[in-house]
C-alpha cells in the first residue's frame, strides 16, 4: 500500500509539472506572435522566430537519453525546469527578435528535457491495464495548461512584461515540487541486443513508426495554431478576446475527450482510436475553412476538432508503448518527442509562409496535413501486439 501511495504521489506531481509547462507554452506562442505582429514584424519572420522553441528541442534530443539512463529522471527534470523559468524571467529585459529567439531556443531545450523525463517516467511505471488512462491524464494536464495559457495574453495590455513574470513564477512553483520525489532510473538496456543509440532508433522505428505520426501532427497543430493562426486572425480582423477563446477552444475540446479516448484505446485498440481522432479532427478543420466570416463557427470548429484530435499526442505515446519492447521505451519516447518537435518546427515556418504567400484559408493547410496522416495510418498502419 505504501508503494502504491508513493506511485500516486509521483504521478500527480509529474502531472502538475507538465500542466504548468503547458500553460507557459500556451501563453508564450500567441503572446510573442501578437507582440511582433503589432510591431510590424513580417509573418514569415514571426513564424521563423517561433521555431526557436522547437529547434531547441531537436538540438537536445540526441543527447538527452544517455543522461536520463545514467542519472535518472529527477536530475533531468530539475535541469529542464530551471532552464524554462529562468528564460521566462529574462524576456522583459530586452525586446529583440534575436534575443527572444535565443530564449525560445533555451526554453525548447528545457521543455524537451522536462517532458521527455516525465513522459518516460509515467509510461515505464504505469500498470498495463491503466496505461492508456494514465497517459491520457498526462496529455490532459498539458492540454489543460495549454488551454489556460492564451487567457493570460490580454495581460499584455496592462504591461508587456506581466505575462512573462506570471508564467515564470508559476513554472518556478511547479518545478519545486520535484524535490519531493525520490529519483529513479529507467530499465537497463541489453547493449548486445539493441546496440548503440542509432541502432536503437532504427529498431524502435521498425516496431512503431506509425505511432510517431500522431505526435508529428499534434506538434504541427500546437505550434501553427498558437503561433501563426493569431497572425492570420489579426489580419482578418478577429477580436483579440475572441481569438484567445478560439485558441483555448481547441485545448478545451482535447480536455473533454482526453481520458475517454485514452480509456477507449485500452479497450478497442490505440490504432482504431487514433484513426477516429485524426479523421474527425481533419474534417472539423475542413468544415471551419468554409465559414471563416463567422468567428463563432470557427470557435465551434476548433472545439470539435480538439475533441477529436486534441488527444493524438497521448494516443501516439500509448500506441508506441504497445508496439515497443520495454527496454526500448526511453528510445520510443524520445522518438515521439523528436517527431513532435519536427511537426512543431514545421508548423510556424510553413504556416508563416502559407499566410504570407497563399491566398486561401489557413485551416485548409491544417486539414490537409491531418487527413494525409490519417490515410497513411489507415493504409500502412498495424494493430498493436497487445490490447489490455
C-alpha positions in Angstrom: 0.0 0.0 0.0 2.9 2.3 0.8 4.5 1.8 -2.6 1.1 2.4 -4.2 0.8 5.8 -2.3 4.3 6.7 -3.4 3.4 5.9 -7.1 0.3 8.0 -6.9 2.2 10.9 -5.3 4.8 10.7 -8.0 2.2 10.6 -10.8 0.3 13.6 -9.7 3.4 15.7 -9.1 4.5 14.9 -12.6 1.1 15.8 -13.9 1.2 19.2 -12.1 4.7 20.0 -13.5 3.5 19.2 -17.1 0.4 21.3 -16.7 2.3 24.4 -15.8 4.7 23.7 -18.7 1.7 23.5 -21.0 0.4 26.8 -19.6 3.7 28.6 -20.3 3.8 27.3 -23.9 0.1 28.1 -24.5 0.7 31.7 -23.4 4.1 32.2 -25.0 3.3 31.3 -28.6 0.4 33.6 -29.2 1.8 36.3 -26.9 5.0 36.8 -28.8 3.3 36.4 -32.2 0.8 39.2 -31.3 3.6 41.5 -29.9 5.6 41.0 -33.1 2.6 41.5 -35.4 1.7 44.8 -33.7 5.4 45.9 -34.1 5.2 45.2 -37.8 7.4 42.1 -38.0 6.7 40.1 -41.2 4.6 36.9 -40.7 7.3 34.7 -42.2 9.9 36.1 -39.7 7.4 35.9 -36.9 6.8 32.2 -37.7 10.6 31.6 -38.0 11.1 33.2 -34.6 8.6 30.8 -33.1 10.6 27.8 -34.4 13.3 28.6 -31.9 11.4 26.6 -29.3 11.4 23.6 -31.5 14.9 24.0 -32.8 15.9 23.8 -29.2 14.1 20.5 -28.7 15.7 19.0 -31.7 19.2 20.2 -30.7 19.0 18.5 -27.3 17.1 15.3 -28.5 20.1 13.2 -29.5 21.8 13.9 -26.2 19.1 13.5 -23.5 18.6 9.7 -23.4 22.1 8.9 -22.0 21.9 11.4 -19.1 18.4 10.0 -18.3 19.7 6.4 -18.2 22.8 7.4 -16.2 21.5 9.9 -13.7 17.7 9.1 -13.6 14.6 11.1 -14.1 14.8 13.7 -11.4 18.0 15.4 -12.3 16.8 15.8 -15.9 13.5 17.3 -14.8 15.3 19.7 -12.4 17.7 20.9 -15.1 14.9 21.3 -17.7 12.6 23.2 -15.4 15.3 25.5 -14.3 16.1 26.5 -17.9 12.4 27.2 -18.6 11.6 29.5 -15.7 15.0 31.3 -15.9 14.4 32.1 -19.6 10.9 33.3 -18.9 12.2 35.8 -16.4 14.6 37.2 -19.0 12.1 38.0 -21.7 11.2 41.5 -20.4 14.8 42.6 -20.1 15.4 43.2 -23.8 12.9 43.3 -26.6 14.8 41.9 -29.6 13.8 39.4 -32.3 17.2 37.7 -32.0 17.3 37.7 -28.2 13.8 36.3 -27.9 14.7 33.7 -30.5 17.7 32.6 -28.3 15.4 32.5 -25.2 12.9 30.4 -27.0 15.8 28.1 -28.1 16.8 27.6 -24.4 13.1 27.1 -23.4 12.9 24.4 -26.1 15.9 22.6 -24.6 14.5 22.8 -21.1 11.0 21.8 -22.1 12.2 18.8 -24.1 14.3 17.5 -21.1 11.4 18.0 -18.8 8.7 16.4 -21.0 10.9 13.5 -22.1 11.8 12.6 -18.5 8.2 12.9 -17.1 6.7 11.1 -20.1 9.2 8.2 -19.9 8.8 8.0 -16.1 5.0 7.7 -16.5 5.0 5.2 -19.4 7.5 2.9 -17.8 5.8 2.8 -14.4 2.1 2.7 -15.4 0.3 -0.6 -14.8 -0.5 -2.1 -18.2 -4.3 -2.1 -17.6 -4.1 1.7 -16.8 -1.6 2.7 -19.4 -4.0 4.5 -21.8 -5.8 6.3 -19.0 -2.6 7.4 -17.2 -1.0 8.7 -20.5 -4.4 10.4 -21.3 -4.2 12.2 -17.9 -0.7 13.2 -18.7 -1.8 14.6 -22.0 -4.9 16.2 -20.3 -2.7 18.0 -17.8 -0.6 19.6 -20.6 -3.7 20.4 -22.6 -5.4 22.0 -19.6 -2.4 24.2 -19.0 -2.2 25.0 -22.7 -5.9 26.0 -22.8 -5.5 28.4 -19.9 -2.3 29.9 -21.3 -3.9 32.1 -24.0 -6.3 33.6 -21.5 -3.3 35.4 -19.9 -2.3 37.0 -23.3 -4.6 40.1 -22.7 -2.4 40.9 -19.6 0.0 42.4 -22.2 -2.4 45.3 -22.5 -1.7 46.1 -18.8 2.0 45.7 -19.0 4.0 43.9 -21.7 6.3 42.2 -19.1 3.4 41.0 -16.9 2.5 37.7 -18.7 6.2 36.7 -18.7 6.5 37.3 -15.0 3.3 35.4 -14.1 4.3 32.5 -16.2 7.8 32.3 -14.8 6.6 32.4 -11.2 4.1 29.6 -11.9 6.8 27.5 -13.5 9.1 28.0 -10.5 6.4 26.9 -8.1 5.6 23.7 -10.1 9.2 22.9 -10.6 9.9 23.0 -6.8 7.6 20.0 -6.3 10.1 17.7 -8.0 12.3 17.8 -4.9 9.6 15.9 -3.0 10.2 12.8 -5.2 12.9 10.1 -4.9 15.0 9.6 -8.0 14.6 6.5 -10.2 16.3 5.2 -13.4 14.9 3.5 -16.5 15.1 -0.2 -17.0 18.7 -1.2 -18.1 19.2 -1.9 -21.7 20.7 -5.0 -23.2 23.5 -3.5 -25.2 24.3 -6.6 -27.2 20.6 -6.9 -28.2 19.9 -3.2 -29.1 23.3 -1.8 -29.8 24.2 1.9 -29.9 21.9 4.9 -30.0 21.3 4.9 -33.7 20.7 1.2 -33.8 18.1 1.7 -31.1 16.5 4.4 -33.1 16.3 2.1 -36.1 14.8 -0.8 -34.1 12.2 1.5 -32.4 11.2 2.9 -35.8 10.8 -0.6 -37.1 8.5 -1.5 -34.3 6.4 1.7 -34.0 6.9 4.1 -36.9 3.2 4.6 -37.4 2.8 5.5 -33.7 5.1 8.5 -34.2 2.8 10.1 -36.8 0.2 11.4 -34.3 2.8 13.3 -32.3 4.1 14.8 -35.5 0.5 16.0 -36.3 0.0 17.3 -32.8 3.3 19.2 -32.9 2.3 20.9 -36.1 -1.2 21.8 -34.8 0.0 23.1 -31.5 2.7 25.4 -32.9 0.9 26.6 -36.0 -2.4 27.3 -34.3 -0.9 29.2 -31.5 1.9 31.0 -33.3 0.6 31.6 -36.8 -3.2 31.5 -36.6 -3.2 34.6 -34.4 -1.3 36.4 -37.2 -3.9 35.2 -39.7 -6.8 36.1 -37.4 -5.5 39.6 -36.7 -5.1 40.3 -40.4 -8.7 39.1 -40.8 -9.9 41.5 -38.0 -10.7 38.9 -35.4 -11.4 40.4 -32.0 -8.4 39.8 -29.6 -10.5 38.4 -26.8 -12.5 36.2 -29.2 -9.1 34.9 -30.6 -8.0 33.9 -27.1 -11.2 31.9 -26.6 -10.9 30.3 -30.0 -7.3 29.2 -29.3 -8.4 27.8 -26.0 -11.4 26.0 -27.5 -9.1 23.5 -29.3 -7.4 22.7 -26.0 -10.7 22.5 -24.1 -12.0 20.0 -26.7 -9.0 17.8 -26.1 -9.5 18.1 -22.3 -13.1 16.9 -22.6 -12.3 13.8 -24.5 -8.7 13.0 -23.5 -9.5 10.4 -20.8 -12.5 8.9 -22.6 -10.4 8.4 -25.8 -7.5 7.0 -23.8 -9.7 4.6 -21.9 -11.4 3.6 -25.2 -8.0 2.9 -26.6 -7.3 0.5 -23.7 -10.4 -1.4 -24.7 -10.6 -1.5 -28.6 -7.0 -0.6 -29.6 -5.0 2.5 -29.9 -4.8 2.4 -33.7 -8.5 2.4 -34.1 -9.0 5.3 -31.8 -6.1 7.2 -33.4 -7.8 6.9 -36.8 -11.1 8.2 -35.4 -9.3 11.1 -33.9 -7.3 12.0 -37.0 -10.2 11.6 -39.4 -12.7 13.6 -37.3 -10.2 16.4 -36.5 -9.3 16.8 -40.1 -12.9 17.0 -41.2 -13.7 19.6 -38.5 -10.9 21.9 -39.6 -12.0 21.4 -43.2 -15.6 22.4 -42.2 -14.3 25.5 -40.4 -12.3 26.7 -43.5 -15.6 27.3 -45.3 -17.0 29.6 -42.6 -14.2 32.0 -41.7 -16.5 35.0 -41.8 -18.1 33.8 -38.6 -15.9 33.9 -35.5 -18.4 31.8 -33.6 -18.4 29.0 -36.2 -14.6 29.0 -36.2 -14.6 28.7 -32.4 -17.1 25.7 -32.6 -15.0 24.0 -35.3 -11.8 24.5 -33.1 -13.7 23.0 -30.1 -14.9 19.9 -32.2 -11.5 19.5 -33.8 -9.9 19.5 -30.3 -12.4 16.8 -29.1 -11.2 14.6 -31.9 -7.5 15.3 -32.4 -6.5 17.1 -29.2 -5.6 13.7 -27.8 -3.4 12.4 -30.7 -0.2 13.0 -28.9 -1.1 10.9 -25.9 -2.7 8.3 -28.1 0.5 8.1 -30.1 2.6 7.6 -27.0 0.4 4.8 -25.6 0.2 3.2 -29.1 4.0 3.3 -29.2 4.2 1.7 -25.8 2.1 -1.2 -27.0 4.4 -1.8 -30.0 7.8 -1.3 -28.4 9.8 -3.7 -26.1 10.0 -2.2 -22.6 13.8 -1.7 -22.6 13.3 0.4 -25.8 10.6 2.6 -24.2 13.0 5.5 -23.4 14.1 5.4 -27.1 10.5 5.2 -28.3 9.5 8.1 -26.0 12.5 10.1 -27.4 11.4 9.5 -31.0 7.8 10.6 -30.1 9.3 13.8 -28.8 11.5 14.2 -31.9 8.6 13.7 -34.2 6.5 16.1 -32.1 9.4 18.6 -32.4 9.7 18.2 -36.2 6.0 18.9 -36.5 6.3 21.8 -34.1 9.2 23.2 -36.1 7.4 22.9 -39.4 4.2 24.5 -38.1 5.4 28.1 -37.7 7.7 28.1 -40.7 5.2 26.5 -43.2 2.3 28.3 -41.6 4.0 31.7 -41.7 5.0 31.2 -45.4 1.4 30.0 -46.2 -0.2 33.1 -44.7 2.3 35.4 -46.5 2.2 33.8 -49.9 -1.0 31.7 -50.3 -4.4 33.4 -50.7 -6.5 30.7 -49.1 -7.9 29.7 -45.7 -5.2 28.8 -43.2 -7.4 26.0 -41.9 -7.1 24.2 -45.3 -3.4 23.7 -44.5 -4.2 22.2 -41.2 -6.9 19.9 -42.5 -4.7 18.8 -45.4 -1.9 17.6 -43.1 -4.2 15.8 -40.7 -6.1 14.0 -43.4 -2.9 13.0 -45.2 -1.6 11.4 -42.0 -5.0 9.7 -41.5 -4.7 8.0 -44.8 -1.1 6.9 -44.3 -2.0 5.4 -40.9 -5.1 3.7 -42.4 -3.2 2.1 -45.3 0.2 1.3 -43.7 -0.6 1.1 -40.0 -0.7 -2.1 -38.0 -2.6 -3.2 -34.9 -0.8 -3.3 -31.6 0.7 -6.5 -30.5 -1.4 -6.3 -27.3 -4.5 -4.6 -26.2 -5.1 -4.7 -22.5 
